[in-house]
């Protein structure tokens, strides 16, 4: 199936970068890092998925986050905001959760699109989309010595992105919609599933083998 160009406004991705950078900067402040550490953790949290996508999976030259200075401006602004007002931002947690859900869908689709542009089929491109969505969180947790919560039982997060990407693949495979239309549906599905998980506390469970001894709780 031909790949028509996906047109997502750049300001959407920059908004996601800004908000994810804030989560990294706030964690760095809580851990009492210096201002360099705050910026570095904000940068890796916001762009880690893109760096993993372009540097590990696609390997098509310099990562895109290093080719556009607007990413740095968004991250620098997020760092400055956190250094100025710090934990007062926690008062807006509900807003962050809503926009984070939107950013999750955008990141997943941006990664998927990059994979399609590289000539991959839908399924491997979707896996790159998942890496794009979760890479920053994994780097943040590894660098701060925390257990990676993305792999622990909890509210739907990466699963929400996976459901959104599955909707994109299904629409592109079995319906006449354009790639851009399918992408918007995917972002909406990810957004709504994530919000529903927050609202109704939908959670994954620890994996248990069907046969054999069960691991202790």
N, C-alpha and C positions, 0 to 999 in steps of 0.2 A: 504494500500500500504506500503511495507517495506520501512524503512528509511535508506538509504545509507548515510554514513558519509559525511558531507559537508566539503570540504577542501579549506578554504580560508587562504592565507598566513597571519601569525600573524603580519607581518610588515605592512600589509594594515590597520589592526585595530589600530596598534600603531601609524601609520601616522594620522589616523582620530583623535585619542586621542590627539596627539600633536597639531594638528591644532585647534580643538575645545578648548583645554586648552588655546591657544593663545587668542582666542576671549574672554574667561572669564578673563584672566589676563589683557588684554587691557582695558576692561570695569572697572576692579578694579582700575587700574592706573588712568583712567579718573575720577573716583570717589574719588581719593586720599586716597585709603586704604593703610595700612602699608604692609610690605612684607609678613607677615603672611596672611593677608586678600587677597593679590594677589594670593598666592598659594592655599588657600582654595577655592576661587572662581574659579580658573583655574581647580582645582581638581573636583569640583562638576559639572562644565560645561562639562568637558570631560567625566566624569564617572557617572553622575547622572542617565542617562538612564539605565546603567547596574546595578546600586544600586537599582533603583526602580524595575527593572525586577527581580533581584535575591532576593531582600529583601521583596518585596510586592507581586509579582505574583507567583514566583516559590518556594521560601522558601526552598531551598535545601542546607542549610548550609551557610557558609560564602560566600558573593558575590565574583565572580571570579576576579573582579578588586582588591580584597584584597589578593588574593592567588598568584599573579604573580607580582614580584617587577618591571617588565619592564614597567608597567603602571605608577608607581611612577617616574621612570627615565624619561619617555617621558614628564610627566607633569612638573617635576622639570626643565627639559631642556627648555620647553616652557616658564615657569615662568622666568627663568634666561635670556632668549633671550629678553623677554618683558621688564624686568628691565634694561637691557643694552641699548636697542635701542628704546624702547617705541613706540611712535606714528609714527616713521619712517616706521614701518611695514605697515602703511596704504598705502604706495606707491605701495605695492604689492597686493592691494585689488582684482584685477582681478584674480590673481593666487589663492588667498584664496577662491574666489567664485567657481572657477573650482574644486579645491581639496575638498572644502566643499561639493559640489554636489556629488563627489565620496564617501566621507565619509558618507554622508547621506544614500546612498544606502548600503554601507557596514554595518553601524549600524543597519539598518532595517533588513538586512538579518541575521546578527549575532543574533539579538533578536528572529527572527523567528526560527532559527535553535535551539536556547536554548529551545524554547517552544516545538518544535518537539522532542527534546531529552528527555523532561520531559513527553512525552507520549500524548501531546495534538494533536488535529486534526488541519488541516491547518488553518481554520479561526481564532480560538483563538490564535494559534501560531503567525499568522499574526498581531493580535492586540498587542501581546507582542512585536513584531518587531517594531510597531509604537511607543509604549511606550519607547522602547530602543532608537529610533531615536530622540524623542522630549523631553525626560525626563530631560536631562542636561540643555536645553534651558529654560524649565519651572522653574527648581530650581534656575537657574541664575537670572531670572526675579523676582521671588518671594523674594529671599534673598536681592536683590538690590532695592526692592520697585517699580519695574516697571510693567506696564501692560504687560501681556504675549502676545507678538505680534503673537505667533503661532495661537492664536484664533481669531485674527482680520483679516478682508479682506486684501488681499495683494498678492504678487507673490506666485505662487505655491511652497510650501515647503513640508509640511507634505503630501499634496495631491500628490506630486511627489512620495514620498515614498509609499503611499497607492497604486498608480498605479503600481509601481514596484512590490510590494508584490502581488497584484492581478495577475500580469503576472506570477509570480512564482507559485501561487496556480493553475492557469489555466493550465500551462505547466505540473505540477505534476499530475493534475487530468485527463487531456484529451490527453496527449502525452506520448510517451515512453522515454523521456529524463530522465537522472539521476538527482538526487537532486542537485549535484554540477553544472551540466550544467544549470539547471533551475535557480540556484542562480546567476550565472554569467549573465544570460540574465536579471534577475531582477535588478541587480546592474546597468547594462547598461541602462535599461529602465528608472530607477530613475535618473541616471546621465543625460541622454539626455533630459528627460522632464524638469528637473530642469534648465539645460542650455538653453533650448528653452524658458522657462518662463522668464529667465533673459534677453535673447536676444530680445524677442518679447513682453516683459512686460505683460505676461499672468497673470491675477489676478482673485482671487475669489471675490465674491460680498457678501454684508451683506445679511443674511437670512431674508426673508420677508414672512409672512403667505399668503397663497393663498386667504383665506377668512378672513373677519374681518378687523379691523382698522390696518392701516400700522403704524409702529413706526416712530416718527419724525427723520429726518436726523440729 
